[in-house]
């Protein structure tokens, strides 16, 4: 049975979504309702009410039409709207720059608050002091939104605005017809795909799909070498953006819904069978390796499984708490409170084969005079902690010997280049910062 997707928006958007569904989805039928002007709101509400009776989920192309219709219509099917963010604003500015050949600093804008606009411009090198921002404040939940938004943009333009930036396609068309410099803020293709998947998932949950669910709680943190004085991340925004893209791609592969909890945390809600299939029954969770290789982050993933969202979330909390006891990149899966899998490490060519390890440790023992048993304990510590970075105190605790004894072992390893000094641990609460040693075993 096909999922019937109702789409409400400007005719340009309706065609784009129809083409997008053909490319990205199987088994989805698109039903459209044009909504580009609010002169007769009662007629639009009646048409959309008829549309939702025919569909399984309803997607609004923007937040404003959703708020406007929601004030007059009770939705009886899962409903979503496509959100815009500061990246979409910057793309619209780039389009305006290409079209008009200028970098406007006196602007008229709707759909964003003042602080977000200032932050977006600052990110591309335009400080607050050089900006004149004329806000459009039409109430999205009131009748006459489109005409009120257009009128305010025209008033701002007559008062000196160099560019009108709008989230309403009809307003953009009208401004262009009047030869007013304008650009429209458009959500990305990925935003539409994400919300359609979200609607499909909500529909399955509403119809009580008996397929078991999985919730993945994903937490990013800088790799240990970036936590110490020495090597530092180059561009945090870029690193976070790269990680977010990898997580989004993984969510798409699972046909799941991704939610950004914070800059560092994400949640994916998906079908357990799809997750098991994509990870070879949790043996190969390639998201871990991809984030490790492509970003400055380690990633800790807690996966909870269950027949309901509540059960899956409870198990995800248990799994996530277990990841907190580990260092580096790892995953823990909670099939139930008493049945855990993990910690699972990323599959990578950087992980040494056991047979080769024994030979290497024997060579190190011969070179340094350190016993093979001690070296094996150090090696096992790196495997257990999923990290090769330690302070002398941590190694002393691991080997159950004094710090002085450990320092003698470290000096031998340093002399023969089987260890390096990575930096200093600036996070310790008291005393002089301890040096951080990387074991090259």
C-alpha positions in Angstrom: 0.0 0.0 0.0 1.4 3.4 -1.0 1.9 6.2 1.6 -0.3 9.1 0.5 1.6 12.4 1.1 -0.4 15.6 1.1 1.7 18.7 0.3 0.6 22.3 0.8 2.6 25.2 -0.7 3.4 27.4 -3.6 3.0 25.8 -7.1 6.8 26.0 -7.6 7.3 24.0 -4.4 4.7 21.5 -5.2 6.4 20.6 -8.5 9.8 20.4 -6.7 8.4 18.0 -4.0 6.7 15.8 -6.6 10.0 15.5 -8.5 11.9 14.9 -5.3 9.6 12.0 -4.2 10.1 10.3 -7.5 13.9 10.4 -7.0 14.1 9.5 -3.3 11.1 7.4 -2.4 9.3 4.3 -3.5 5.7 3.6 -2.6 4.8 7.3 -2.0 1.9 9.0 -3.8 1.9 12.8 -3.8 -1.4 14.8 -3.4 -1.0 18.6 -3.7 -2.9 21.7 -2.7 -1.7 25.1 -3.9 -1.6 27.7 -1.3 0.2 30.9 -2.4 -2.1 33.7 -1.3 -4.2 34.2 1.7 -6.9 36.6 0.3 -9.6 34.0 0.9 -8.4 32.0 3.9 -11.7 30.2 4.5 -11.5 28.7 1.0 -7.9 27.5 1.6 -8.9 25.9 4.9 -11.8 24.1 3.2 -9.5 22.8 0.4 -6.8 21.6 2.8 -9.4 19.9 5.0 -10.6 17.9 2.0 -6.9 17.1 1.2 -6.2 15.7 4.6 -9.1 13.2 4.3 -7.3 11.7 1.3 -3.8 11.5 2.7 -1.8 9.7 5.4 0.4 12.7 6.3 0.4 16.4 5.5 3.5 18.5 4.7 3.5 22.3 4.6 6.3 23.8 2.5 6.9 26.5 5.2 6.2 27.3 8.8 4.1 30.4 8.1 1.3 28.6 6.1 1.3 25.8 8.7 0.7 28.3 11.5 -1.9 30.2 9.4 -4.0 27.1 8.6 -3.5 25.5 12.0 -5.3 28.5 13.5 -8.4 27.5 11.6 -8.2 23.7 11.0 -7.8 20.7 13.3 -5.4 18.3 11.7 -6.4 14.6 11.9 -3.3 13.1 10.3 0.4 13.5 11.1 1.6 16.9 10.0 5.0 18.6 9.6 6.3 21.8 8.0 9.8 22.4 6.5 11.9 24.6 8.7 14.5 27.1 7.5 17.7 27.9 9.3 20.6 30.3 9.1 22.4 28.3 6.4 19.4 28.7 4.1 19.5 32.5 4.8 23.2 32.6 3.8 22.4 30.7 0.6 19.7 33.3 -0.3 22.2 36.1 0.3 24.7 34.4 -2.0 22.0 34.1 -4.7 21.2 37.8 -4.3 24.9 38.7 -4.5 25.2 36.8 -7.8 22.0 38.3 -9.2 22.5 41.9 -8.2 26.3 42.1 -7.8 26.2 43.7 -4.4 26.6 42.9 -0.7 23.7 44.6 0.9 23.9 45.7 4.6 20.6 47.5 4.7 18.0 44.8 4.5 14.3 44.1 5.0 13.7 40.6 6.2 11.0 38.3 7.5 11.0 34.8 9.1 14.0 35.3 11.4 14.6 37.1 14.7 17.2 39.9 15.0 19.8 37.9 16.9 19.8 35.1 14.3 20.2 37.6 11.5 23.2 39.3 13.2 24.8 35.9 13.8 24.4 34.7 10.2 25.9 37.9 8.8 28.7 37.9 11.3 29.6 34.3 10.3 30.4 35.6 6.8 32.4 38.6 8.0 29.8 41.3 8.2 29.7 42.8 11.8 26.6 44.1 13.5 27.8 47.7 13.4 27.7 47.7 9.6 24.1 46.3 9.4 20.8 48.0 9.2 18.1 45.4 9.8 14.5 46.3 9.1 12.3 43.5 10.5 9.0 42.4 9.0 6.7 41.5 11.8 3.4 40.2 10.2 1.7 37.7 12.5 1.9 34.2 10.8 -1.2 33.1 12.6 -3.4 36.0 11.4 -5.4 36.4 8.2 -3.8 38.6 5.5 -0.2 37.3 6.2 1.0 37.5 2.6 -0.4 41.0 1.9 0.8 42.3 5.3 4.3 40.9 4.7 4.5 42.4 1.2 3.3 45.8 2.5 5.9 45.9 5.2 8.7 44.9 2.8 7.7 47.7 0.4 7.6 50.2 3.2 11.1 49.1 4.3 12.4 49.4 0.7 11.0 52.9 0.4 12.8 53.7 3.7 16.2 52.7 2.3 16.4 48.9 2.4 18.7 47.7 -0.4 17.4 44.1 -0.4 14.2 42.3 0.7 14.7 38.8 2.0 11.5 36.8 2.4 10.4 33.3 3.2 7.1 33.7 1.3 7.3 32.8 -2.4 4.3 34.9 -3.4 5.9 37.9 -1.7 9.1 37.3 -3.6 7.2 37.1 -6.9 5.3 40.3 -6.2 8.5 42.2 -5.2 10.3 41.1 -8.4 7.3 42.2 -10.5 7.7 45.6 -8.9 11.4 45.6 -9.7 12.3 45.6 -6.0 15.6 43.8 -5.3 14.5 40.6 -3.5 15.6 37.0 -2.7 13.6 34.1 -1.3 14.8 31.8 1.5 14.3 28.2 0.4 14.8 25.0 2.4 17.2 22.5 1.1 16.3 19.3 -0.6 17.6 17.4 2.4 15.2 19.3 4.6 12.2 18.1 2.5 13.5 14.5 2.5 13.9 14.6 6.3 10.4 15.8 6.9 8.8 13.3 4.5 10.6 10.5 6.3 9.5 11.9 9.6 5.9 11.9 8.4 6.1 8.4 7.2 7.5 7.2 10.5 4.9 9.1 12.5 2.2 7.4 10.3 3.6 4.0 11.0 3.7 4.7 14.7 0.1 6.0 14.6 -1.1 2.9 12.8 0.6 0.8 15.5 3.2 -0.8 13.3 4.4 -3.9 15.2 7.9 -3.7 13.9 10.3 -3.2 16.9 12.0 0.2 17.1 15.5 1.5 17.9 16.6 4.8 19.3 20.2 5.8 18.7 21.6 8.5 21.1 24.7 9.9 19.4 27.1 12.1 21.4 30.2 13.8 19.8 33.3 14.8 21.8 36.7 15.9 20.7 39.3 13.1 20.3 41.6 13.0 23.2 44.5 14.5 21.4 42.5 17.7 21.1 41.8 18.0 24.8 45.4 18.6 25.7 47.7 21.5 25.2 49.2 21.1 21.8 47.2 20.2 18.7 43.9 22.1 18.5 40.9 21.8 16.1 41.0 24.1 13.1 37.4 25.1 12.6 34.8 23.8 15.1 31.8 24.9 12.9 33.1 22.9 10.0 33.9 19.9 12.0 30.4 19.9 13.6 28.8 20.4 10.1 30.8 17.5 8.7 29.7 15.2 11.6 26.1 16.3 11.2 26.1 15.4 7.5 27.5 12.0 8.2 24.8 11.4 10.9 22.1 12.6 8.5 23.3 10.3 5.7 23.3 7.4 8.2 19.7 8.3 9.3 18.6 8.3 5.6 20.1 4.9 5.1 17.9 3.7 7.9 14.9 5.5 6.7 14.8 7.0 10.1 14.0 10.4 11.7 17.0 12.4 13.0 16.7 15.0 15.7 19.4 17.5 16.7 19.3 17.7 20.5 22.3 20.1 20.7 25.4 20.9 18.8 27.0 17.8 20.2 24.1 15.3 20.5 21.7 13.7 18.0 18.9 11.2 18.2 17.8 8.8 15.4 14.5 7.0 15.6 14.2 4.1 13.2 13.1 0.5 12.6 15.2 -2.1 14.5 15.2 -4.6 11.6 16.5 -1.9 9.3 19.2 -0.9 11.8 20.3 -4.6 12.2 20.4 -5.0 8.5 22.4 -1.8 7.9 25.0 -2.8 10.6 25.3 -6.5 10.0 23.6 -7.2 13.4 25.6 -4.4 15.1 28.9 -5.9 13.9 29.8 -3.1 11.6 28.4 0.3 12.6 30.2 2.3 9.9 29.0 5.7 11.3 31.7 5.3 14.0 34.5 4.8 11.5 33.2 7.6 9.2 33.1 10.2 12.0 36.5 9.0 13.3 38.2 9.3 9.9 36.4 12.5 8.6 36.2 14.7 11.7 38.1 15.7 14.9 35.5 13.8 17.0 35.1 10.6 18.8 31.5 9.4 18.9 29.6 7.5 21.6 26.4 5.8 20.5 23.8 4.3 22.9 21.3 2.2 21.1 18.0 1.2 22.8 15.6 -1.4 21.4 11.9 -1.9 22.2 8.4 -2.5 20.9 7.4 1.1 21.9 9.2 4.4 21.8 9.0 4.5 25.6 10.7 1.1 25.9 13.3 1.9 23.3 14.1 5.3 24.9 14.5 3.7 28.4 16.9 1.1 27.0 18.8 3.9 25.0 19.4 5.7 28.3 20.9 2.5 29.8 23.1 2.0 26.8 24.2 5.7 26.8 25.2 5.5 30.4 27.4 2.5 29.7 29.1 4.5 26.9 30.1 7.1 29.4 32.3 4.7 31.2 34.3 4.1 28.0 36.9 6.3 26.4 37.1 7.1 22.7 34.6 5.9 20.1 32.3 3.1 21.1 28.7 1.8 20.9 26.6 0.0 23.4 23.3 -1.7 22.5 20.6 -2.4 25.1 18.2 -5.0 23.8 16.7 -5.0 27.2 17.8 -3.7 30.7 19.6 -7.0 31.3 20.9 -7.8 27.8 23.7 -5.5 26.6 26.0 -5.8 23.5 29.3 -4.0 23.6 31.2 -1.8 23.9 31.6 -2.1 20.2 34.7 -0.4 18.6 34.8 0.9 15.0 36.0 -1.5 12.3 39.1 -0.1 10.8 42.4 -1.0 9.2 44.1 0.9 12.1 43.1 -1.9 14.6 46.0 -4.3 14.8 45.4 -8.0 14.2 46.0 -10.1 17.3 48.6 -12.4 15.7 50.7 -9.4 14.6 50.4 -7.8 18.0 52.1 -10.7 19.8 55.0 -10.5 17.4 55.3 -6.7 17.8 55.2 -6.8 21.6 57.9 -9.4 21.6 60.1 -7.1 19.4 59.4 -4.2 21.8 60.3 -6.3 24.8 63.6 -7.2 23.1 64.4 -3.6 22.2 63.5 -2.0 25.6 64.1 -4.7 28.2 60.5 -4.3 29.4 58.9 -7.6 30.2 56.4 -8.9 27.6 53.8 -9.3 30.4 54.0 -5.6 31.3 53.8 -4.6 27.6 50.8 -6.9 27.2 49.0 -5.3 30.1 49.7 -1.8 28.6 48.4 -3.0 25.2 45.2 -4.5 26.8 44.6 -1.2 28.6 44.6 0.6 25.2 42.1 -1.9 23.9 39.9 -1.7 26.9 39.8 2.1 27.0 39.8 2.4 23.2 42.5 5.0 23.6 46.3 5.1 23.6 46.6 8.3 25.6 47.4 8.0 29.3 49.0 10.0 32.2 51.6 8.3 34.4 49.1 8.1 37.2 46.6 6.3 35.0 49.2 3.7 33.9 50.3 3.2 37.5 46.8 2.4 38.5 46.5 0.0 35.5 49.7 -1.8 36.3 49.2 -1.6 40.1 52.7 -0.2 40.6 54.1 3.1 41.8 54.3 6.2 39.6 58.1 6.1 39.8 58.1 2.6 38.4 55.8 3.7 35.6 57.9 6.7 34.7 61.0 4.4 34.3 58.9 2.2 31.9 57.7 5.3 30.0 61.3 6.6 29.6 62.4 3.4 28.0 59.5 3.5 25.6 60.2 7.1 24.8 63.9 6.4 24.2 63.0 3.7 21.7 60.1 5.7 20.1 57.4 3.3 21.3 55.7 6.3 23.0 55.5 10.0 22.5 54.6 13.0 24.7 51.3 14.3 23.4 50.8 17.3 25.6 49.7 18.2 29.1 46.4 17.4 30.8 45.0 20.8 31.6 41.7 19.4 32.8 42.9 18.0 36.2 41.6 20.0 39.1 44.7 20.4 41.2 48.5 20.5 40.9 50.8 20.9 38.0 49.4 19.6 34.6 50.5 16.0 34.1 52.1 15.0 30.8 50.0 12.9 28.5 51.7 9.9 26.9 50.7 8.2 23.7 51.6 4.5 23.6 52.6 3.2 20.2 52.2 -0.5 20.9 
